[in-house]
Amino acid sequence: MTGKSKVFFDFIIFSNLFIACCAVAMCLCTVALFNIGKLPADYAAFVFFSTLSSYSIHWYLTNEKVETTASRTDWLRENKKIHASFFIISAIGTFVFLIRLKPFWLYILPAVGLTLLYTAPKFPHRIFRSLQKYILGKTFLLAAMWTYVTTALTFFVQQISWEMRHFIYVADRFALIFAICILFDIRDKQFDRQTGIKSLVTILPLEKIKIIFTLFILLNIAGSYILYTYTQDIIHFIFLSLPALLTYLLYPAAIKSKNDYLFYFILDGLMALTSVLYFMKTVFALYIR
């Protein structure tokens, strides 16, 4: 990778544009899998801006002198103004599209609550920072937030009639995202212990964490198979279970590495891999016509 291309790549990843696009892609995947029409543009924009906003303020409030990473810390130190600017712009965008989604405020409120619970300990006040000692389900909070926005909330906005397969899909995606979050928590274990943050990883030994991780990988694969029985389309099973399989294969590297590209590009990208596969399938189908 050349100097200029690396600068651009780092910008896309570390400015949170990549993860915001992943969130939208995951919503598109939900719509495509169940063939429930087009994702409303207002909702797609809301998801993009709200994701960018929450991650921008999260990283802006991160103390780069304390929370060090392999590459992102250096980028953060030099580009905090980008996070501040993106937060302001995306917060405005979030507000605008939230107003346009007024009929769905009741469903959007849980997503806002989960986001605030996860980010609150970052705010520079002792009341907020003290929360990190009591928020035991750090891993659960993040996985629940991502799952809710990209599956359940998408269903609510589309105003579907819920069936068992929709609940199975929500559980299936939660299992994958939870497994990926466990790998992030293993990486952050030492810092979390030093600062008093409680999570599964700081409480349980690595052997038991591996069992829990494997269990959620298997839950995802099982859920993917159950969804396959509804469609009888093996492609659906492959697209839904492949990210979990790849996540499992990355476990040995992830528990030893602090490489930011592994976590913020590959592992984050695995959440949206199913969406990419569906997009490639659609393009291929159009090409061979």
Steps between C-alpha positions, in 0.01 A plus 500: 500500500648834392528800729201687356277192488587417863414855607163469324438150640582614855266796458208280392556251784603723789260787425213248549367540146560129442305383805215740414479349151506152654196590710303610193611190309374277781159668486492448123582134559201463732272645234652288221486173693129529571412674173303773678543780250756779495666641810356852551760763413417698816573196717821414316620859547399493868696179559806638322504833681409362842773233477755758387388737774521248784837364392642848438415623850617169649843534341522876553458441873757219498822588681768398252762515778324226693305289251777408259459285189740382232422766236178679581640688799756679284231592247270618779769718652555679170138519384277572798356797313365260237305312768368830638398620153341169405311493830350846441408424138363153572312619811319755283429230241374266771263767634366586154421141406375417848236770453406342167460165677262637765243218458768254617637688802363240740709233328808721462511587872652163610786548251570845646495357853744219416736746330499737797561217747802383303654845441407673828814389692710694245354838599739704717298502820538273801129407498525368144842340547380319811251314280778289351527316831134404491435428132580130521357417161736710290522230235126441509420873470705548185375180336139580592528853360639382167252214473197713585579777251592273208224240546205570732484876445526444126200266522306758702570774246392267221183428700510127445283241673741314725535125447719242671765527228544869577571426866743226396681745273537753782646230726721374218656843441539564873698176535747609230540856629538382860778260397682782318459729803661234720816522288510878548458455875783246515723758332392766752512273805807652664376858463149409619640336813720800576208743470245283681283422198316173550425258219495129439864512397619675817311258724540159338821313404591478132407130484139574595491801270601272212210268585253791502648634175467158333145462629390824335672404175305173505179687582551716193559199277198322649283808450623530142402140436152552647453801272615280210209264573264790430655593166652169385771716345849376591643838398318662792653250741850557362470879504369507857739245652824584315578810713468288817732234360760762405467663843567164663806444283633844598475427873863381545634812327258741668586397858870559436492801271424868556515581130243772443436395141405151619243643740370814333502375141485121491294422812274804463470415133390145580179642647417638156645212295158344441387831349801509269435143388136579419612806304752293302232237433262769370764654274600157367135412428459823302824439313408152375156601377 
